[in-house]
Amino acid sequence: MLIQQQNEISKLEHAARCHRGVNHPYLTALANGSLPDPHQAIVDFAVQYQGYTSWFPKYLHCVMNKLESPQHRSYFQENIDEEGGTLDTATLAELSKLGIAEDWVQGIPHPILFRRFQLAVGIEARVAPLSAAAIKWRKEFLAMLNQATPAEAIGALGLGTESMVKHIYRPITLAIKQYTNLSPRDYVFFELHSEVDDEHSELMMRVAEDLMNSHENAFCEIRRGMYAALELRAEFWDQLLLRAEAQK
């Protein structure tokens, strides 16, 4: 039974990997520099993506509060602690292998790491204006999680989000390297999440498998939540692509 569940989850992960929310023309254009002003597109991304990153702890708390199992809740608490800047020794050792120094990340909440990135690309205002698209995305994602069943919420934040982070951040990191003069410390937010969110994803997959084992309709709900999250992200990328193409 467990192997069957893992296979079903793997198929969902593959479907998520192929979705426009992960393989979007905006991300491709960022990475290959085909936008009218690649650097300005990165600056605009740095402003608009803050709408999502600043609310990510809310998403974690929302989903955690839906879970009955203390073990499942502990997985989310670990994620929340890391969002606050608390990294364990094993994680720091793995990050060191990637060239990420401990003093770049330890004790620094992730919103501050994102702010570091913003400052490095020249965004000086403490509160930069968010577009209607950024506000819509973060509000609708939170509303969806609030209304979701536990399985739908795990599908959204696990398969539809944490499992896809490294795939989404890879073209963004490539664009930053190619079209800015930022140092690795400046954009460590992205490489850090590409590393640690793999572990978060694995833990959420365990929750998904447990829910499938104990709830008859869990697989359909996980799938529904995953696609809902991916569609919302794709809509956001659609709008950022339009904004980037208008920068002439």
C-alpha positions as CSV (number, residue, x, y, z in Angstrom):
1,M,0.0,0.0,0.0
2,L,2.8,2.4,0.9
3,I,4.6,1.8,-2.4
4,Q,1.4,2.5,-4.3
5,Q,0.9,5.7,-2.4
6,Q,4.4,6.8,-3.1
7,N,3.9,6.0,-6.8
8,E,0.8,8.1,-6.9
9,I,2.5,11.0,-5.2
10,S,5.5,10.7,-7.6
11,K,3.1,11.0,-10.5
12,L,1.5,14.1,-9.1
13,E,5.0,15.6,-8.5
14,H,5.8,15.0,-12.2
15,A,2.5,16.6,-13.2
16,A,3.4,19.6,-11.1
17,R,6.8,19.8,-12.6
18,C,5.2,20.0,-16.1
19,H,2.7,22.7,-15.1
20,R,2.9,26.3,-16.4
21,G,3.2,27.5,-12.9
22,V,6.7,25.9,-12.9
23,N,7.6,25.9,-16.6
24,H,6.4,29.4,-17.5
25,P,7.5,31.5,-20.4
26,Y,8.3,34.3,-17.9
27,L,10.9,32.2,-16.1
28,T,12.4,31.1,-19.4
29,A,12.6,34.7,-20.6
30,L,14.2,35.8,-17.4
31,A,16.9,33.1,-17.7
32,N,17.7,33.6,-21.3
33,G,17.6,37.4,-21.3
34,S,15.0,37.7,-24.0
35,L,13.0,40.4,-22.2
36,P,13.4,44.0,-23.3
37,D,15.3,44.9,-20.2
38,P,16.5,41.8,-18.3
39,H,17.9,43.8,-15.3
40,Q,14.8,45.9,-14.9
41,A,12.7,42.7,-15.0
42,I,14.7,41.3,-12.1
43,V,14.1,44.5,-10.2
44,D,10.4,44.3,-10.8
45,F,10.4,40.7,-9.8
46,A,12.2,41.7,-6.6
47,V,9.5,44.1,-5.7
48,Q,6.5,42.0,-6.6
49,Y,7.6,38.6,-5.2
50,Q,7.9,40.2,-1.8
51,G,4.1,40.0,-1.6
52,Y,4.4,36.3,-1.5
53,T,7.5,35.8,0.6
54,S,6.3,38.2,3.3
55,W,3.2,36.1,3.8
56,F,4.8,32.7,3.6
57,P,4.8,32.2,7.4
58,K,1.1,32.8,7.3
59,Y,0.7,30.0,4.8
60,L,2.7,27.6,7.0
61,H,0.7,28.4,10.1
62,C,-2.6,28.1,8.3
63,V,-1.8,24.6,7.0
64,M,-0.2,23.5,10.3
65,N,-3.3,24.4,12.2
66,K,-5.4,22.1,10.0
67,L,-3.3,19.0,11.0
68,E,-4.3,16.7,13.8
69,S,-1.1,14.7,14.1
70,P,1.5,16.1,16.5
71,Q,4.2,14.6,14.2
72,H,2.8,16.3,11.2
73,R,2.6,19.6,13.0
74,S,6.2,19.2,14.1
75,Y,7.3,19.1,10.5
76,F,5.7,22.5,9.9
77,Q,7.1,23.9,13.1
78,E,10.6,22.9,11.8
79,N,9.8,24.8,8.6
80,I,8.6,27.9,10.6
81,D,11.7,27.8,12.7
82,E,13.9,27.8,9.6
83,E,11.9,30.7,8.1
84,G,12.8,32.6,11.3
85,G,16.5,31.9,10.6
86,T,17.2,28.9,12.9
87,L,19.2,26.2,11.0
88,D,20.4,23.0,12.5
89,T,24.0,21.8,12.2
90,A,23.3,19.2,9.5
91,T,21.6,21.8,7.3
92,L,24.5,24.3,7.8
93,A,27.0,21.5,6.8
94,E,25.1,20.9,3.6
95,L,24.9,24.6,2.9
96,S,28.6,24.9,3.4
97,K,29.2,22.4,0.7
98,L,27.3,24.7,-1.6
99,G,29.5,27.7,-0.7
100,I,26.9,29.2,1.6
101,A,28.6,30.6,4.8
102,E,26.9,30.2,8.1
103,D,27.0,33.9,8.9
104,W,25.1,34.6,5.7
105,V,22.0,32.8,6.9
106,Q,22.1,31.7,10.5
107,G,19.8,33.7,12.8
108,I,18.5,35.8,9.9
109,P,14.8,35.6,9.2
110,H,14.0,34.8,5.5
111,P,12.1,38.1,4.9
112,I,15.4,39.8,5.9
113,L,17.3,37.7,3.4
114,F,14.8,38.7,0.7
115,R,15.2,42.3,1.8
116,R,19.0,41.9,1.4
117,F,18.4,40.8,-2.2
118,Q,16.1,43.8,-2.8
119,L,18.6,46.3,-1.5
120,A,21.3,44.7,-3.6
121,V,19.3,45.3,-6.8
122,G,18.7,48.9,-5.9
123,I,15.3,48.9,-4.2
124,E,15.7,51.4,-1.5
125,A,12.2,52.1,-0.3
126,R,11.3,50.1,2.8
127,V,7.8,49.4,1.4
128,A,7.9,49.1,-2.4
129,P,4.5,49.2,-4.2
130,L,3.0,45.9,-5.0
131,S,1.0,45.4,-8.2
132,A,-2.6,44.3,-8.2
133,A,-1.4,40.9,-9.4
134,A,0.9,40.4,-6.4
135,I,-1.8,41.4,-4.0
136,K,-4.3,39.2,-5.7
137,W,-2.0,36.1,-5.6
138,R,-1.1,36.3,-2.0
139,K,-4.7,37.0,-0.9
140,E,-6.2,34.2,-3.0
141,F,-3.6,31.7,-2.0
142,L,-4.2,32.4,1.7
143,A,-8.0,32.3,1.2
144,M,-7.7,29.0,-0.7
145,L,-5.6,27.5,2.2
146,N,-8.0,28.7,4.8
147,Q,-10.9,27.0,3.0
148,A,-9.0,23.8,2.1
149,T,-9.3,20.4,3.7
150,P,-6.0,19.2,5.3
151,A,-5.3,17.1,2.2
152,E,-6.0,20.0,-0.2
153,A,-3.8,22.3,1.9
154,I,-0.9,19.7,1.8
155,G,-1.3,19.4,-1.9
156,A,-1.1,23.1,-2.3
157,L,1.8,23.9,0.0
158,G,3.6,20.6,-0.5
159,L,3.3,19.3,-4.0
160,G,2.3,22.6,-5.6
161,T,4.8,24.8,-3.8
162,E,7.7,23.3,-1.7
163,S,8.4,20.5,-4.1
164,M,8.7,22.9,-7.0
165,V,10.8,25.6,-5.4
166,K,14.2,24.4,-6.8
167,H,12.7,24.2,-10.3
168,I,11.2,27.7,-10.0
169,Y,14.2,29.3,-8.4
170,R,16.8,27.8,-10.8
171,P,16.0,30.1,-13.8
172,I,15.6,33.1,-11.4
173,T,19.0,32.5,-9.9
174,L,20.5,32.1,-13.4
175,A,19.0,35.4,-14.4
176,I,20.4,37.1,-11.3
177,K,23.9,35.7,-12.0
178,Q,23.8,36.8,-15.7
179,Y,22.1,40.2,-15.6
180,T,23.2,41.7,-12.2
181,N,26.5,42.1,-10.4
182,L,25.1,40.7,-7.1
183,S,27.3,38.5,-5.0
184,P,26.2,35.0,-3.8
185,R,25.5,36.5,-0.4
186,D,23.2,39.0,-1.9
187,Y,20.9,36.4,-3.5
188,V,21.4,33.6,-1.0
189,F,17.7,33.6,-0.3
190,F,17.1,31.6,-3.5
191,E,19.9,29.1,-3.2
192,L,19.1,28.6,0.5
193,H,15.5,27.7,-0.4
194,S,16.5,25.5,-3.3
195,E,18.4,23.4,-0.7
196,V,16.3,23.4,2.4
197,D,12.9,23.2,0.7
198,D,13.8,19.8,-0.7
199,E,13.8,18.5,2.9
200,H,10.5,20.4,3.6
201,S,9.0,18.8,0.6
202,E,10.0,15.3,1.7
203,L,8.3,15.9,5.1
204,M,5.2,17.2,3.4
205,M,5.2,14.1,1.2
206,R,5.1,11.9,4.3
207,V,2.1,13.9,5.5
208,A,0.4,13.4,2.1
209,E,1.1,9.6,2.2
210,D,-0.3,9.4,5.8
211,L,-3.4,11.3,4.8
212,M,-3.9,9.0,1.8
213,N,-3.7,6.0,4.2
214,S,-6.3,7.3,6.6
215,H,-8.7,9.3,4.4
216,E,-10.6,7.8,1.5
217,N,-10.7,10.9,-0.7
218,A,-7.3,12.3,0.2
219,F,-5.6,11.7,-3.1
220,C,-8.2,13.6,-5.1
221,E,-8.1,16.4,-2.5
222,I,-4.2,16.6,-2.6
223,R,-4.4,16.7,-6.4
224,R,-7.0,19.5,-6.3
225,G,-5.0,21.6,-3.9
226,M,-1.8,21.1,-5.9
227,Y,-3.4,22.3,-9.1
228,A,-5.1,25.3,-7.4
229,A,-1.8,26.5,-6.1
230,L,0.0,26.0,-9.4
231,E,-2.8,27.9,-11.3
232,L,-2.6,30.9,-8.9
233,R,1.2,31.0,-9.4
234,A,0.9,30.7,-13.2
235,E,-1.6,33.7,-13.2
236,F,1.0,35.7,-11.3
237,W,3.8,34.8,-13.8
238,D,1.4,35.8,-16.6
239,Q,1.1,39.3,-15.2
240,L,4.8,39.6,-14.5
241,L,5.6,38.7,-18.1
242,L,3.2,41.4,-19.3
243,R,4.9,43.9,-17.1
244,A,8.4,42.8,-18.2
245,E,7.5,43.0,-21.9
246,A,6.1,46.5,-21.4
247,Q,9.5,47.7,-20.2
248,K,10.9,49.2,-23.4
